[in-house]
Amino acid sequence: MTGLSRNTVKKALDVLKAEGLLITAPGRGLFLAERPIIES
């Protein structure tokens, strides 16, 4: 086991979704959002 509670993991995923880093696809799962590569 990871030693993390379900609530902790859910809150972390909710934060990442709110920041636009994760996308939820109903019936498919959770995916990383595509972000443009910014070159400096």
Secondary structure, 3 states (H helix, E strand, C coil): CCCCCHHHHHHHHHHHHHCCCEEEECCCEEEECCCCCCCC
